Structure formats: structure tokens, C-alpha cells
């Protein structure tokens, strides 16, 4: 019987066909990413490439003696005044407190009861509070809003004790996190920012912290909220409504070519007025940290600085685009 010596036709793809298939697949995926993701940041990303880049900005002439302005993506410094000067961060500290709490808590709807012991020290230190009372049971998410909007010290300590067992143990976690994300000249002594000579940072380090924080969607949602209302609690049957210390002093967040999105204010007599904020200007996000603004009879000198700097940045971007 005669054998069939004809070879079967190979079903393997040729290199050319493989490359063509991969190319088509890549086109399809990229198209889907653009269509689905347009409203989830792709639009801003594309707009950023269309806008001119401001490479340097003069920060002189503001109230604050220390300031730094960086690009949120990449961290390139656009302008600074004593960016590495040691400062007291005051309530800008609470950015770290909020970040750690968001990362450490598995359920932000869990309820936390605020112990009686913490309040005596907070009253004695004249610490800013959100309005919760000893023995009140509150959701963790409401405490987080209380940390970042009205700068509630009782919210900080309530979260710290729930996560680490004590504020001291929580502060150890804060310092570990600071080192991990590259805050090279920072040391925390408490979760609230109450003054301590050994509680210090720099504008550059605080910019590094905020740059890290705004990568978290929960942090951004809270920091960008003008106000927040809690559900009823065992002590406040109607809940509590509190307001952002930033947006209270900034009724209009718009600036040339953009908008101030959010941030965290701070003040002690030793620290002066300080602010860590971020804005979107010309399709790009920027972070500004200012510190040491004097009390000139207006509690918004630091907020005025933010408006001044971001307005200059927007005007520079517009001018570069018109050139």
C-alpha cells in the first residue's frame, strides 16, 4: 500500500501574522481604555499634554516665609522659598493621621467610641475639635472627615487609639510611614499637630506627604469636600455638620486656568499659619505648601498665599500658551 508522503500544511501563524494580530489587539485595547476611562482621568491627562508647561515660578511677595510648589506627578519643583527650612507643621500633621487611618482600617463604616480620658488633655491644650463628646460612638469615616475638614483633634486620637491601642504607638507608625515615603527631615510627636519642639517637618517633606496622600481616592474625596454631615449618634440624635477650614476661607476656589481642589490648614502660635494644598491648573495638578505666615489680623493669610501662587501659575500657563 502506497504511503501518503504529502506533508500536512502547517497551522502555525507566520511571524508577520502574529505581529499583525498583536497590533490590532493593541489598537482595540487602547480604544476601549480611552472610551471607558475618558471621564476617569484620561481627559485631564490628554489636556495636560495640550497645555504649556510652566517650568519655574517666582514665589516671592507672599505672606509665608517658607513655601514650595511642585508638580503632583513626578514631584518636579516649580518654585520655592526656604523649602528645606525646619518648620512646625501644626495641623498639616493630620494629613499623615488620615492617610494611616485610611490604610490601616479595613472597614471605614466601623463604629469607634471616643474615650473620656482624651478630652481633658485636649481641653487643656485648647485643641481644635470637631464637636464630638466623651463616650460618643462614631463611624470611622465620620472621624476621618472630622480630621481633615474642621481639624478635629478628638477625631485624630480616637482613630489612633483604635488602630494602635494608644496615640504613642500610632505616632511610631506615623514616623515609620514618613521614613518609608521619603520624608527625610520630619519627626512626629503626636497625631494632632499640637506644639512640641521635637515635632517638626519642612515644606518639602509636607509636599512629599500630600503628593502621596492624593493618590488615595478616599483621601481626595474627603479633602475636596466643603462640608460633611454625620448620621445620628448616641449623643447627637441629629448628627453633626462640620465645614472645611480651607473652603471656609476660600468661597471661590477658581483661579486663572484652574481650580484649587483641596488641602489642610494649620495654625499654632509657634507655627504660624500654614497650608498644604493642591490644585489643577491647565490640566495638570500642583501641590503648594506654605508655612509660617504671620497673624496679621486675618486667619486666612495662608489661604491668600495659595490663591496668589496658583493665580500666578495659571497666568503663566496662559501666557505660555499665547506665546
PyMOL commands that set and color helices and strands:
alter all, ss='L'
color gray80, all
select helices_A, chain A and resi 15-40+42-50+90-104+117-124+140-148+153-164+167-180+203-213+217-223+245-248+301-322
alter helices_A, ss='H'
color red, helices_A
select strands_A, chain A and resi 66-71+77-81+86-87+111-113+137-139+201-202+227-229+241-243+254-255+258-268+272-281+284-293
alter strands_A, ss='S'
color yellow, strands_A
deselect
rebuild
show_as cartoon
